[in-house]
């Protein structure tokens, strides 16, 4: 999968879970962070200054590693993408 496909999958999985628990703030935060990451990847956002503020990998390990391994895995992949982009 390409970085854009990974991030889109992360958004899609999180949106599905948000429908089941609409008040879960962590899902809302993840979606905002992944939308920002997607906008960096697709070139619609040029300001990369917030890449180091992306913490979806932290959420993956702390909140979802045991209870939702599919989401945890994709979020860790998204975190890796954000980290690599921040180094460019």
N, CA, C and O atoms as a Maestro MAE file, in Angstrom:
{
 s_m_m2io_version
 :::
 2.0.0
}

f_m_ct {
 s_m_title
 :::
 protein
 m_atom[352] {
  # First column is atom index #
  i_m_mmod_type
  r_m_x_coord
  r_m_y_coord
  r_m_z_coord
  i_m_residue_number
  s_m_chain_name
  s_m_pdb_residue_name
  s_m_pdb_atom_name
  i_m_atomic_number
  :::
  1 25 0.833 -1.186 0.000 1 A "UNK " " N  " 7
  2 3 0.000 0.000 0.000 1 A "UNK " " CA " 6
  3 2 0.880 1.253 0.000 1 A "UNK " " C  " 6
  4 15 1.941 1.283 0.622 1 A "UNK " " O  " 8
  5 25 0.428 2.253 -0.691 2 A "UNK " " N  " 7
  6 3 1.138 3.526 -0.714 2 A "UNK " " CA " 6
  7 2 0.813 4.313 0.562 2 A "UNK " " C  " 6
  8 15 -0.170 4.008 1.237 2 A "UNK " " O  " 8
  9 25 1.616 5.307 0.895 3 A "UNK " " N  " 7
  10 3 1.313 6.118 2.076 3 A "UNK " " CA " 6
  11 2 -0.096 6.722 2.049 3 A "UNK " " C  " 6
  12 15 -0.781 6.749 3.072 3 A "UNK " " O  " 8
  13 25 -0.521 7.199 0.894 4 A "UNK " " N  " 7
  14 3 -1.857 7.799 0.815 4 A "UNK " " CA " 6
  15 2 -2.952 6.752 1.067 4 A "UNK " " C  " 6
  16 15 -3.970 7.052 1.691 4 A "UNK " " O  " 8
  17 25 -2.738 5.534 0.584 5 A "UNK " " N  " 7
  18 3 -3.707 4.461 0.822 5 A "UNK " " CA " 6
  19 2 -3.743 4.058 2.293 5 A "UNK " " C  " 6
  20 15 -4.807 3.768 2.840 5 A "UNK " " O  " 8
  21 25 -2.592 4.042 2.919 6 A "UNK " " N  " 7
  22 3 -2.526 3.702 4.337 6 A "UNK " " CA " 6
  23 2 -3.275 4.730 5.174 6 A "UNK " " C  " 6
  24 15 -4.060 4.369 6.050 6 A "UNK " " O  " 8
  25 25 -3.035 6.000 4.906 7 A "UNK " " N  " 7
  26 3 -3.692 7.056 5.674 7 A "UNK " " CA " 6
  27 2 -5.199 7.049 5.406 7 A "UNK " " C  " 6
  28 15 -5.991 7.212 6.335 7 A "UNK " " O  " 8
  29 25 -5.592 6.866 4.172 8 A "UNK " " N  " 7
  30 3 -7.029 6.788 3.867 8 A "UNK " " CA " 6
  31 2 -7.684 5.617 4.585 8 A "UNK " " C  " 6
  32 15 -8.807 5.738 5.075 8 A "UNK " " O  " 8
  33 25 -6.992 4.488 4.649 9 A "UNK " " N  " 7
  34 3 -7.531 3.338 5.367 9 A "UNK " " CA " 6
  35 2 -7.658 3.654 6.859 9 A "UNK " " C  " 6
  36 15 -8.635 3.274 7.503 9 A "UNK " " O  " 8
  37 25 -6.668 4.349 7.391 10 A "UNK " " N  " 7
  38 3 -6.734 4.757 8.796 10 A "UNK " " CA " 6
  39 2 -7.927 5.648 9.068 10 A "UNK " " C  " 6
  40 15 -8.609 5.491 10.081 10 A "UNK " " O  " 8
  41 25 -8.181 6.579 8.173 11 A "UNK " " N  " 7
  42 3 -9.337 7.470 8.318 11 A "UNK " " CA " 6
  43 2 -10.616 6.649 8.239 11 A "UNK " " C  " 6
  44 15 -11.509 6.814 9.071 11 A "UNK " " O  " 8
  45 25 -10.714 5.778 7.263 12 A "UNK " " N  " 7
  46 3 -11.913 4.963 7.071 12 A "UNK " " CA " 6
  47 2 -12.199 4.080 8.287 12 A "UNK " " C  " 6
  48 15 -13.331 4.040 8.769 12 A "UNK " " O  " 8
  49 25 -11.188 3.379 8.782 13 A "UNK " " N  " 7
  50 3 -11.385 2.514 9.951 13 A "UNK " " CA " 6
  51 2 -11.822 3.326 11.172 13 A "UNK " " C  " 6
  52 15 -12.708 2.910 11.920 13 A "UNK " " O  " 8
  53 25 -11.201 4.472 11.362 14 A "UNK " " N  " 7
  54 3 -11.534 5.306 12.518 14 A "UNK " " CA " 6
  55 2 -12.946 5.880 12.393 14 A "UNK " " C  " 6
  56 15 -13.680 5.939 13.380 14 A "UNK " " O  " 8
  57 25 -13.328 6.301 11.195 15 A "UNK " " N  " 7
  58 3 -14.681 6.828 10.995 15 A "UNK " " CA " 6
  59 2 -15.739 5.760 11.291 15 A "UNK " " C  " 6
  60 15 -16.784 6.066 11.866 15 A "UNK " " O  " 8
  61 25 -15.472 4.512 10.901 16 A "UNK " " N  " 7
  62 3 -16.410 3.426 11.197 16 A "UNK " " CA " 6
  63 2 -16.570 3.250 12.699 16 A "UNK " " C  " 6
  64 15 -17.682 3.060 13.191 16 A "UNK " " O  " 8
  65 25 -15.476 3.312 13.419 17 A "UNK " " N  " 7
  66 3 -15.538 3.139 14.860 17 A "UNK " " CA " 6
  67 2 -16.182 4.340 15.544 17 A "UNK " " C  " 6
  68 15 -16.859 4.187 16.560 17 A "UNK " " O  " 8
  69 25 -15.975 5.519 14.996 18 A "UNK " " N  " 7
  70 3 -16.578 6.736 15.545 18 A "UNK " " CA " 6
  71 2 -18.102 6.687 15.441 18 A "UNK " " C  " 6
  72 15 -18.794 7.232 16.301 18 A "UNK " " O  " 8
  73 25 -18.630 6.048 14.408 19 A "UNK " " N  " 7
  74 3 -20.083 5.912 14.274 19 A "UNK " " CA " 6
  75 2 -20.677 5.114 15.432 19 A "UNK " " C  " 6
  76 15 -21.792 5.384 15.878 19 A "UNK " " O  " 8
  77 25 -19.912 4.120 15.916 20 A "UNK " " N  " 7
  78 3 -20.386 3.304 17.030 20 A "UNK " " CA " 6
  79 2 -20.260 4.023 18.371 20 A "UNK " " C  " 6
  80 15 -21.080 3.825 19.268 20 A "UNK " " O  " 8
  81 25 -19.231 4.857 18.501 21 A "UNK " " N  " 7
  82 3 -18.995 5.590 19.753 21 A "UNK " " CA " 6
  83 2 -18.703 7.058 19.403 21 A "UNK " " C  " 6
  84 15 -17.553 7.493 19.453 21 A "UNK " " O  " 8
  85 25 -19.746 7.816 19.050 22 A "UNK " " N  " 7
  86 3 -19.538 9.177 18.540 22 A "UNK " " CA " 6
  87 2 -18.928 10.162 19.544 22 A "UNK " " C  " 6
  88 15 -18.396 11.194 19.135 22 A "UNK " " O  " 8
  89 25 -18.994 9.874 20.820 23 A "UNK " " N  " 7
  90 3 -18.460 10.804 21.815 23 A "UNK " " CA " 6
  91 2 -17.026 10.486 22.231 23 A "UNK " " C  " 6
  92 15 -16.477 11.145 23.114 23 A "UNK " " O  " 8
  93 25 -16.422 9.491 21.610 24 A "UNK " " N  " 7
  94 3 -15.059 9.099 21.985 24 A "UNK " " CA " 6
  95 2 -14.076 10.084 21.370 24 A "UNK " " C  " 6
  96 15 -13.802 10.040 20.171 24 A "UNK " " O  " 8
  97 25 -13.552 10.970 22.205 25 A "UNK " " N  " 7
  98 3 -12.692 12.062 21.743 25 A "UNK " " CA " 6
  99 2 -11.442 11.579 21.018 25 A "UNK " " C  " 6
  100 15 -10.949 12.254 20.114 25 A "UNK " " O  " 8
  101 25 -10.933 10.425 21.405 26 A "UNK " " N  " 7
  102 3 -9.709 9.927 20.771 26 A "UNK " " CA " 6
  103 2 -9.941 9.668 19.291 26 A "UNK " " C  " 6
  104 15 -9.080 9.986 18.471 26 A "UNK " " O  " 8
  105 25 -11.083 9.098 18.933 27 A "UNK " " N  " 7
  106 3 -11.381 8.876 17.515 27 A "UNK " " CA " 6
  107 2 -11.425 10.196 16.762 27 A "UNK " " C  " 6
  108 15 -10.915 10.295 15.646 27 A "UNK " " O  " 8
  109 25 -12.029 11.202 17.363 28 A "UNK " " N  " 7
  110 3 -12.111 12.510 16.711 28 A "UNK " " CA " 6
  111 2 -10.724 13.109 16.514 28 A "UNK " " C  " 6
  112 15 -10.438 13.696 15.470 28 A "UNK " " O  " 8
  113 25 -9.870 12.962 17.510 29 A "UNK " " N  " 7
  114 3 -8.500 13.466 17.405 29 A "UNK " " CA " 6
  115 2 -7.721 12.721 16.321 29 A "UNK " " C  " 6
  116 15 -6.981 13.332 15.550 29 A "UNK " " O  " 8
  117 25 -7.892 11.410 16.267 30 A "UNK " " N  " 7
  118 3 -7.195 10.616 15.252 30 A "UNK " " CA " 6
  119 2 -7.597 11.062 13.855 30 A "UNK " " C  " 6
  120 15 -6.741 11.234 12.987 30 A "UNK " " O  " 8
  121 25 -8.879 11.249 13.634 31 A "UNK " " N  " 7
  122 3 -9.358 11.667 12.309 31 A "UNK " " CA " 6
  123 2 -8.758 13.016 11.923 31 A "UNK " " C  " 6
  124 15 -8.317 13.189 10.787 31 A "UNK " " O  " 8
  125 25 -8.735 13.967 12.841 32 A "UNK " " N  " 7
  126 3 -8.153 15.281 12.539 32 A "UNK " " CA " 6
  127 2 -6.673 15.152 12.182 32 A "UNK " " C  " 6
  128 15 -6.200 15.765 11.226 32 A "UNK " " O  " 8
  129 25 -5.951 14.351 12.956 33 A "UNK " " N  " 7
  130 3 -4.523 14.181 12.688 33 A "UNK " " CA " 6
  131 2 -4.289 13.498 11.345 33 A "UNK " " C  " 6
  132 15 -3.399 13.893 10.591 33 A "UNK " " O  " 8
  133 25 -5.088 12.472 11.045 34 A "UNK " " N  " 7
  134 3 -4.898 11.762 9.784 34 A "UNK " " CA " 6
  135 2 -5.323 12.607 8.589 34 A "UNK " " C  " 6
  136 15 -4.732 12.493 7.516 34 A "UNK " " O  " 8
  137 25 -6.331 13.447 8.754 35 A "UNK " " N  " 7
  138 3 -6.722 14.340 7.664 35 A "UNK " " CA " 6
  139 2 -5.602 15.337 7.370 35 A "UNK " " C  " 6
  140 15 -5.322 15.650 6.213 35 A "UNK " " O  " 8
  141 25 -4.974 15.824 8.424 36 A "UNK " " N  " 7
  142 3 -3.826 16.717 8.236 36 A "UNK " " CA " 6
  143 2 -2.697 15.971 7.518 36 A "UNK " " C  " 6
  144 15 -2.113 16.493 6.568 36 A "UNK " " O  " 8
  145 25 -2.394 14.765 7.965 37 A "UNK " " N  " 7
  146 3 -1.340 13.968 7.338 37 A "UNK " " CA " 6
  147 2 -1.653 13.713 5.869 37 A "UNK " " C  " 6
  148 15 -0.772 13.813 5.014 37 A "UNK " " O  " 8
  149 25 -2.900 13.387 5.580 38 A "UNK " " N  " 7
  150 3 -3.313 13.165 4.192 38 A "UNK " " CA " 6
  151 2 -3.110 14.431 3.360 38 A "UNK " " C  " 6
  152 15 -2.664 14.360 2.215 38 A "UNK " " O  " 8
  153 25 -3.435 15.580 3.934 39 A "UNK " " N  " 7
  154 3 -3.279 16.837 3.183 39 A "UNK " " CA " 6
  155 2 -1.806 17.154 2.910 39 A "UNK " " C  " 6
  156 15 -1.487 17.779 1.898 39 A "UNK " " O  " 8
  157 25 -0.919 16.736 3.791 40 A "UNK " " N  " 7
  158 3 0.521 16.896 3.548 40 A "UNK " " CA " 6
  159 2 0.942 15.987 2.391 40 A "UNK " " C  " 6
  160 15 1.654 16.405 1.478 40 A "UNK " " O  " 8
  161 25 0.486 14.741 2.451 41 A "UNK " " N  " 7
  162 3 0.869 13.772 1.425 41 A "UNK " " CA " 6
  163 2 0.348 14.174 0.052 41 A "UNK " " C  " 6
  164 15 1.072 14.081 -0.940 41 A "UNK " " O  " 8
  165 25 -0.917 14.624 -0.014 42 A "UNK " " N  " 7
  166 3 -1.489 14.958 -1.329 42 A "UNK " " CA " 6
  167 2 -1.097 16.356 -1.813 42 A "UNK " " C  " 6
  168 15 -1.440 16.753 -2.927 42 A "UNK " " O  " 8
  169 25 -0.382 17.092 -0.972 43 A "UNK " " N  " 7
  170 3 0.129 18.395 -1.388 43 A "UNK " " CA " 6
  171 2 -0.819 19.561 -1.192 43 A "UNK " " C  " 6
  172 15 -0.488 20.689 -1.557 43 A "UNK " " O  " 8
  173 25 -1.995 19.317 -0.622 44 A "UNK " " N  " 7
  174 3 -2.937 20.427 -0.419 44 A "UNK " " CA " 6
  175 2 -2.574 21.269 0.804 44 A "UNK " " C  " 6
  176 15 -3.074 22.383 0.958 44 A "UNK " " O  " 8
  177 25 -1.718 20.749 1.664 45 A "UNK " " N  " 7
  178 3 -1.207 21.500 2.818 45 A "UNK " " CA " 6
  179 2 0.313 21.564 2.710 45 A "UNK " " C  " 6
  180 15 0.981 20.539 2.571 45 A "UNK " " O  " 8
  181 25 0.843 22.770 2.776 46 A "UNK " " N  " 7
  182 3 2.287 22.940 2.650 46 A "UNK " " CA " 6
  183 2 2.984 23.105 3.996 46 A "UNK " " C  " 6
  184 15 4.194 22.904 4.102 46 A "UNK " " O  " 8
  185 25 2.224 23.468 5.016 47 A "UNK " " N  " 7
  186 3 2.790 23.697 6.345 47 A "UNK " " CA " 6
  187 2 2.998 22.365 7.059 47 A "UNK " " C  " 6
  188 15 2.041 21.729 7.501 47 A "UNK " " O  " 8
  189 25 4.250 21.954 7.164 48 A "UNK " " N  " 7
  190 3 4.596 20.670 7.785 48 A "UNK " " CA " 6
  191 2 4.918 20.815 9.273 48 A "UNK " " C  " 6
  192 15 5.360 19.856 9.906 48 A "UNK " " O  " 8
  193 25 4.703 21.985 9.823 49 A "UNK " " N  " 7
  194 3 5.140 22.259 11.192 49 A "UNK " " CA " 6
  195 2 4.423 21.421 12.240 49 A "UNK " " C  " 6
  196 15 4.919 21.289 13.359 49 A "UNK " " O  " 8
  197 25 3.276 20.855 11.909 50 A "UNK " " N  " 7
  198 3 2.527 20.068 12.898 50 A "UNK " " CA " 6
  199 2 2.769 18.563 12.773 50 A "UNK " " C  " 6
  200 15 2.160 17.782 13.504 50 A "UNK " " O  " 8
  201 25 3.633 18.151 11.875 51 A "UNK " " N  " 7
  202 3 3.897 16.719 11.721 51 A "UNK " " CA " 6
  203 2 4.408 16.094 13.013 51 A "UNK " " C  " 6
  204 15 4.088 14.947 13.323 51 A "UNK " " O  " 8
  205 25 5.202 16.850 13.764 52 A "UNK " " N  " 7
  206 3 5.737 16.300 15.009 52 A "UNK " " CA " 6
  207 2 4.703 16.274 16.135 52 A "UNK " " C  " 6
  208 15 4.989 15.778 17.225 52 A "UNK " " O  " 8
  209 25 3.520 16.797 15.882 53 A "UNK " " N  " 7
  210 3 2.430 16.771 16.866 53 A "UNK " " CA " 6
  211 2 1.501 15.569 16.656 53 A "UNK " " C  " 6
  212 15 0.589 15.340 17.451 53 A "UNK " " O  " 8
  213 25 1.731 14.823 15.610 54 A "UNK " " N  " 7
  214 3 0.905 13.643 15.339 54 A "UNK " " CA " 6
  215 2 1.269 12.555 16.346 54 A "UNK " " C  " 6
  216 15 2.431 12.173 16.483 54 A "UNK " " O  " 8
  217 25 0.235 12.064 17.053 55 A "UNK " " N  " 7
  218 3 0.461 11.065 18.104 55 A "UNK " " CA " 6
  219 2 -0.442 9.847 17.929 55 A "UNK " " C  " 6
  220 15 -0.786 9.182 18.907 55 A "UNK " " O  " 8
  221 25 -0.821 9.557 16.705 56 A "UNK " " N  " 7
  222 3 -1.711 8.410 16.486 56 A "UNK " " CA " 6
  223 2 -1.031 7.092 16.858 56 A "UNK " " C  " 6
  224 15 -1.710 6.135 17.230 56 A "UNK " " O  " 8
  225 25 0.280 7.030 16.763 57 A "UNK " " N  " 7
  226 3 0.998 5.829 17.177 57 A "UNK " " CA " 6
  227 2 0.899 5.617 18.688 57 A "UNK " " C  " 6
  228 15 0.810 4.486 19.166 57 A "UNK " " O  " 8
  229 25 0.917 6.703 19.414 58 A "UNK " " N  " 7
  230 3 0.747 6.640 20.866 58 A "UNK " " CA " 6
  231 2 -0.646 6.084 21.196 58 A "UNK " " C  " 6
  232 15 -0.786 5.198 22.039 58 A "UNK " " O  " 8
  233 25 -1.657 6.611 20.527 59 A "UNK " " N  " 7
  234 3 -3.014 6.097 20.731 59 A "UNK " " CA " 6
  235 2 -3.090 4.612 20.379 59 A "UNK " " C  " 6
  236 15 -3.750 3.834 21.068 59 A "UNK " " O  " 8
  237 25 -2.413 4.233 19.306 60 A "UNK " " N  " 7
  238 3 -2.439 2.839 18.854 60 A "UNK " " CA " 6
  239 2 -1.962 1.906 19.956 60 A "UNK " " C  " 6
  240 15 -2.594 0.891 20.249 60 A "UNK " " O  " 8
  241 25 -0.845 2.265 20.556 61 A "UNK " " N  " 7
  242 3 -0.244 1.406 21.581 61 A "UNK " " CA " 6
  243 2 -1.028 1.484 22.891 61 A "UNK " " C  " 6
  244 15 -1.308 0.459 23.512 61 A "UNK " " O  " 8
  245 25 -1.375 2.681 23.303 62 A "UNK " " N  " 7
  246 3 -2.017 2.870 24.602 62 A "UNK " " CA " 6
  247 2 -3.473 2.418 24.640 62 A "UNK " " C  " 6
  248 15 -3.933 1.862 25.637 62 A "UNK " " O  " 8
  249 25 -4.196 2.662 23.540 63 A "UNK " " N  " 7
  250 3 -5.642 2.443 23.558 63 A "UNK " " CA " 6
  251 2 -6.115 1.211 22.791 63 A "UNK " " C  " 6
  252 15 -7.113 0.599 23.170 63 A "UNK " " O  " 8
  253 25 -5.417 0.837 21.721 64 A "UNK " " N  " 7
  254 3 -5.998 -0.133 20.792 64 A "UNK " " CA " 6
  255 2 -5.196 -1.402 20.555 64 A "UNK " " C  " 6
  256 15 -5.700 -2.328 19.920 64 A "UNK " " O  " 8
  257 25 -3.976 -1.472 21.039 65 A "UNK " " N  " 7
  258 3 -3.107 -2.615 20.758 65 A "UNK " " CA " 6
  259 2 -3.795 -3.946 21.088 65 A "UNK " " C  " 6
  260 15 -3.742 -4.886 20.294 65 A "UNK " " O  " 8
  261 25 -4.430 -4.023 22.241 66 A "UNK " " N  " 7
  262 3 -5.080 -5.259 22.683 66 A "UNK " " CA " 6
  263 2 -6.514 -5.371 22.174 66 A "UNK " " C  " 6
  264 15 -6.935 -6.437 21.725 66 A "UNK " " O  " 8
  265 25 -7.258 -4.276 22.242 67 A "UNK " " N  " 7
  266 3 -8.693 -4.333 21.950 67 A "UNK " " CA " 6
  267 2 -9.035 -4.244 20.464 67 A "UNK " " C  " 6
  268 15 -10.079 -4.737 20.038 67 A "UNK " " O  " 8
  269 25 -8.165 -3.621 19.675 68 A "UNK " " N  " 7
  270 3 -8.453 -3.405 18.251 68 A "UNK " " CA " 6
  271 2 -7.139 -3.430 17.462 68 A "UNK " " C  " 6
  272 15 -6.668 -2.392 16.996 68 A "UNK " " O  " 8
  273 25 -6.551 -4.628 17.318 69 A "UNK " " N  " 7
  274 3 -5.235 -4.710 16.669 69 A "UNK " " CA " 6
  275 2 -5.220 -4.216 15.225 69 A "UNK " " C  " 6
  276 15 -4.194 -3.717 14.763 69 A "UNK " " O  " 8
  277 25 -6.328 -4.343 14.504 70 A "UNK " " N  " 7
  278 3 -6.372 -3.857 13.115 70 A "UNK " " CA " 6
  279 2 -6.169 -2.342 13.087 70 A "UNK " " C  " 6
  280 15 -5.359 -1.837 12.310 70 A "UNK " " O  " 8
  281 25 -6.896 -1.628 13.921 71 A "UNK " " N  " 7
  282 3 -6.754 -0.177 13.972 71 A "UNK " " CA " 6
  283 2 -5.368 0.202 14.491 71 A "UNK " " C  " 6
  284 15 -4.737 1.119 13.965 71 A "UNK " " O  " 8
  285 25 -4.901 -0.493 15.509 72 A "UNK " " N  " 7
  286 3 -3.577 -0.193 16.067 72 A "UNK " " CA " 6
  287 2 -2.492 -0.302 15.003 72 A "UNK " " C  " 6
  288 15 -1.616 0.559 14.916 72 A "UNK " " O  " 8
  289 25 -2.545 -1.345 14.204 73 A "UNK " " N  " 7
  290 3 -1.528 -1.557 13.176 73 A "UNK " " CA " 6
  291 2 -1.518 -0.432 12.140 73 A "UNK " " C  " 6
  292 15 -0.455 0.079 11.786 73 A "UNK " " O  " 8
  293 25 -2.685 -0.054 11.663 74 A "UNK " " N  " 7
  294 3 -2.747 0.997 10.641 74 A "UNK " " CA " 6
  295 2 -2.313 2.339 11.234 74 A "UNK " " C  " 6
  296 15 -1.669 3.136 10.551 74 A "UNK " " O  " 8
  297 25 -2.659 2.595 12.498 75 A "UNK " " N  " 7
  298 3 -2.247 3.854 13.122 75 A "UNK " " CA " 6
  299 2 -0.741 3.903 13.314 75 A "UNK " " C  " 6
  300 15 -0.135 4.963 13.150 75 A "UNK " " O  " 8
  301 25 -0.125 2.782 13.658 76 A "UNK " " N  " 7
  302 3 1.330 2.747 13.777 76 A "UNK " " CA " 6
  303 2 1.982 2.994 12.422 76 A "UNK " " C  " 6
  304 15 3.017 3.655 12.340 76 A "UNK " " O  " 8
  305 25 1.384 2.469 11.368 77 A "UNK " " N  " 7
  306 3 1.908 2.732 10.021 77 A "UNK " " CA " 6
  307 2 1.777 4.211 9.667 77 A "UNK " " C  " 6
  308 15 2.678 4.792 9.062 77 A "UNK " " O  " 8
  309 25 0.667 4.808 10.040 78 A "UNK " " N  " 7
  310 3 0.465 6.243 9.781 78 A "UNK " " CA " 6
  311 2 1.481 7.073 10.570 78 A "UNK " " C  " 6
  312 15 2.013 8.060 10.062 78 A "UNK " " O  " 8
  313 25 1.741 6.672 11.797 79 A "UNK " " N  " 7
  314 3 2.737 7.376 12.612 79 A "UNK " " CA " 6
  315 2 4.103 7.325 11.953 79 A "UNK " " C  " 6
  316 15 4.832 8.316 11.939 79 A "UNK " " O  " 8
  317 25 4.441 6.176 11.414 80 A "UNK " " N  " 7
  318 3 5.720 6.013 10.734 80 A "UNK " " CA " 6
  319 2 5.811 6.945 9.519 80 A "UNK " " C  " 6
  320 15 6.856 7.549 9.273 80 A "UNK " " O  " 8
  321 25 4.737 7.056 8.779 81 A "UNK " " N  " 7
  322 3 4.699 7.953 7.626 81 A "UNK " " CA " 6
  323 2 4.914 9.390 8.070 81 A "UNK " " C  " 6
  324 15 5.698 10.121 7.465 81 A "UNK " " O  " 8
  325 25 4.215 9.797 9.134 82 A "UNK " " N  " 7
  326 3 4.353 11.162 9.645 82 A "UNK " " CA " 6
  327 2 5.792 11.431 10.080 82 A "UNK " " C  " 6
  328 15 6.337 12.503 9.817 82 A "UNK " " O  " 8
  329 25 6.397 10.459 10.743 83 A "UNK " " N  " 7
  330 3 7.781 10.624 11.193 83 A "UNK " " CA " 6
  331 2 8.725 10.791 10.005 83 A "UNK " " C  " 6
  332 15 9.579 11.677 10.006 83 A "UNK " " O  " 8
  333 25 8.571 9.953 9.007 84 A "UNK " " N  " 7
  334 3 9.439 10.044 7.828 84 A "UNK " " CA " 6
  335 2 9.263 11.380 7.111 84 A "UNK " " C  " 6
  336 15 10.242 11.978 6.665 84 A "UNK " " O  " 8
  337 25 8.029 11.847 7.000 85 A "UNK " " N  " 7
  338 3 7.782 13.133 6.351 85 A "UNK " " CA " 6
  339 2 8.384 14.283 7.152 85 A "UNK " " C  " 6
  340 15 8.852 15.268 6.579 85 A "UNK " " O  " 8
  341 25 8.371 14.157 8.464 86 A "UNK " " N  " 7
  342 3 8.928 15.236 9.294 86 A "UNK " " CA " 6
  343 2 10.433 15.360 9.130 86 A "UNK " " C  " 6
  344 15 11.004 16.411 9.419 86 A "UNK " " O  " 8
  345 25 11.074 14.303 8.673 87 A "UNK " " N  " 7
  346 3 12.526 14.328 8.468 87 A "UNK " " CA " 6
  347 2 12.929 14.880 7.110 87 A "UNK " " C  " 6
  348 15 14.099 15.194 6.893 87 A "UNK " " O  " 8
  349 25 11.984 15.000 6.203 88 A "UNK " " N  " 7
  350 3 12.296 15.491 4.852 88 A "UNK " " CA " 6
  351 2 12.525 16.981 4.837 88 A "UNK " " C  " 6
  352 15 12.798 17.554 3.782 88 A "UNK " " O  " 8
  :::
 }
 m_bond[351] {
  # First column is bond index #
  i_m_from
  i_m_to
  i_m_order
  :::
  1 1 2 1
  2 2 3 1
  3 3 4 2
  4 3 5 1
  5 5 6 1
  6 6 7 1
  7 7 8 2
  8 7 9 1
  9 9 10 1
  10 10 11 1
  11 11 12 2
  12 11 13 1
  13 13 14 1
  14 14 15 1
  15 15 16 2
  16 15 17 1
  17 17 18 1
  18 18 19 1
  19 19 20 2
  20 19 21 1
  21 21 22 1
  22 22 23 1
  23 23 24 2
  24 23 25 1
  25 25 26 1
  26 26 27 1
  27 27 28 2
  28 27 29 1
  29 29 30 1
  30 30 31 1
  31 31 32 2
  32 31 33 1
  33 33 34 1
  34 34 35 1
  35 35 36 2
  36 35 37 1
  37 37 38 1
  38 38 39 1
  39 39 40 2
  40 39 41 1
  41 41 42 1
  42 42 43 1
  43 43 44 2
  44 43 45 1
  45 45 46 1
  46 46 47 1
  47 47 48 2
  48 47 49 1
  49 49 50 1
  50 50 51 1
  51 51 52 2
  52 51 53 1
  53 53 54 1
  54 54 55 1
  55 55 56 2
  56 55 57 1
  57 57 58 1
  58 58 59 1
  59 59 60 2
  60 59 61 1
  61 61 62 1
  62 62 63 1
  63 63 64 2
  64 63 65 1
  65 65 66 1
  66 66 67 1
  67 67 68 2
  68 67 69 1
  69 69 70 1
  70 70 71 1
  71 71 72 2
  72 71 73 1
  73 73 74 1
  74 74 75 1
  75 75 76 2
  76 75 77 1
  77 77 78 1
  78 78 79 1
  79 79 80 2
  80 79 81 1
  81 81 82 1
  82 82 83 1
  83 83 84 2
  84 83 85 1
  85 85 86 1
  86 86 87 1
  87 87 88 2
  88 87 89 1
  89 89 90 1
  90 90 91 1
  91 91 92 2
  92 91 93 1
  93 93 94 1
  94 94 95 1
  95 95 96 2
  96 95 97 1
  97 97 98 1
  98 98 99 1
  99 99 100 2
  100 99 101 1
  101 101 102 1
  102 102 103 1
  103 103 104 2
  104 103 105 1
  105 105 106 1
  106 106 107 1
  107 107 108 2
  108 107 109 1
  109 109 110 1
  110 110 111 1
  111 111 112 2
  112 111 113 1
  113 113 114 1
  114 114 115 1
  115 115 116 2
  116 115 117 1
  117 117 118 1
  118 118 119 1
  119 119 120 2
  120 119 121 1
  121 121 122 1
  122 122 123 1
  123 123 124 2
  124 123 125 1
  125 125 126 1
  126 126 127 1
  127 127 128 2
  128 127 129 1
  129 129 130 1
  130 130 131 1
  131 131 132 2
  132 131 133 1
  133 133 134 1
  134 134 135 1
  135 135 136 2
  136 135 137 1
  137 137 138 1
  138 138 139 1
  139 139 140 2
  140 139 141 1
  141 141 142 1
  142 142 143 1
  143 143 144 2
  144 143 145 1
  145 145 146 1
  146 146 147 1
  147 147 148 2
  148 147 149 1
  149 149 150 1
  150 150 151 1
  151 151 152 2
  152 151 153 1
  153 153 154 1
  154 154 155 1
  155 155 156 2
  156 155 157 1
  157 157 158 1
  158 158 159 1
  159 159 160 2
  160 159 161 1
  161 161 162 1
  162 162 163 1
  163 163 164 2
  164 163 165 1
  165 165 166 1
  166 166 167 1
  167 167 168 2
  168 167 169 1
  169 169 170 1
  170 170 171 1
  171 171 172 2
  172 171 173 1
  173 173 174 1
  174 174 175 1
  175 175 176 2
  176 175 177 1
  177 177 178 1
  178 178 179 1
  179 179 180 2
  180 179 181 1
  181 181 182 1
  182 182 183 1
  183 183 184 2
  184 183 185 1
  185 185 186 1
  186 186 187 1
  187 187 188 2
  188 187 189 1
  189 189 190 1
  190 190 191 1
  191 191 192 2
  192 191 193 1
  193 193 194 1
  194 194 195 1
  195 195 196 2
  196 195 197 1
  197 197 198 1
  198 198 199 1
  199 199 200 2
  200 199 201 1
  201 201 202 1
  202 202 203 1
  203 203 204 2
  204 203 205 1
  205 205 206 1
  206 206 207 1
  207 207 208 2
  208 207 209 1
  209 209 210 1
  210 210 211 1
  211 211 212 2
  212 211 213 1
  213 213 214 1
  214 214 215 1
  215 215 216 2
  216 215 217 1
  217 217 218 1
  218 218 219 1
  219 219 220 2
  220 219 221 1
  221 221 222 1
  222 222 223 1
  223 223 224 2
  224 223 225 1
  225 225 226 1
  226 226 227 1
  227 227 228 2
  228 227 229 1
  229 229 230 1
  230 230 231 1
  231 231 232 2
  232 231 233 1
  233 233 234 1
  234 234 235 1
  235 235 236 2
  236 235 237 1
  237 237 238 1
  238 238 239 1
  239 239 240 2
  240 239 241 1
  241 241 242 1
  242 242 243 1
  243 243 244 2
  244 243 245 1
  245 245 246 1
  246 246 247 1
  247 247 248 2
  248 247 249 1
  249 249 250 1
  250 250 251 1
  251 251 252 2
  252 251 253 1
  253 253 254 1
  254 254 255 1
  255 255 256 2
  256 255 257 1
  257 257 258 1
  258 258 259 1
  259 259 260 2
  260 259 261 1
  261 261 262 1
  262 262 263 1
  263 263 264 2
  264 263 265 1
  265 265 266 1
  266 266 267 1
  267 267 268 2
  268 267 269 1
  269 269 270 1
  270 270 271 1
  271 271 272 2
  272 271 273 1
  273 273 274 1
  274 274 275 1
  275 275 276 2
  276 275 277 1
  277 277 278 1
  278 278 279 1
  279 279 280 2
  280 279 281 1
  281 281 282 1
  282 282 283 1
  283 283 284 2
  284 283 285 1
  285 285 286 1
  286 286 287 1
  287 287 288 2
  288 287 289 1
  289 289 290 1
  290 290 291 1
  291 291 292 2
  292 291 293 1
  293 293 294 1
  294 294 295 1
  295 295 296 2
  296 295 297 1
  297 297 298 1
  298 298 299 1
  299 299 300 2
  300 299 301 1
  301 301 302 1
  302 302 303 1
  303 303 304 2
  304 303 305 1
  305 305 306 1
  306 306 307 1
  307 307 308 2
  308 307 309 1
  309 309 310 1
  310 310 311 1
  311 311 312 2
  312 311 313 1
  313 313 314 1
  314 314 315 1
  315 315 316 2
  316 315 317 1
  317 317 318 1
  318 318 319 1
  319 319 320 2
  320 319 321 1
  321 321 322 1
  322 322 323 1
  323 323 324 2
  324 323 325 1
  325 325 326 1
  326 326 327 1
  327 327 328 2
  328 327 329 1
  329 329 330 1
  330 330 331 1
  331 331 332 2
  332 331 333 1
  333 333 334 1
  334 334 335 1
  335 335 336 2
  336 335 337 1
  337 337 338 1
  338 338 339 1
  339 339 340 2
  340 339 341 1
  341 341 342 1
  342 342 343 1
  343 343 344 2
  344 343 345 1
  345 345 346 1
  346 346 347 1
  347 347 348 2
  348 347 349 1
  349 349 350 1
  350 350 351 1
  351 351 352 2
  :::
 }
}
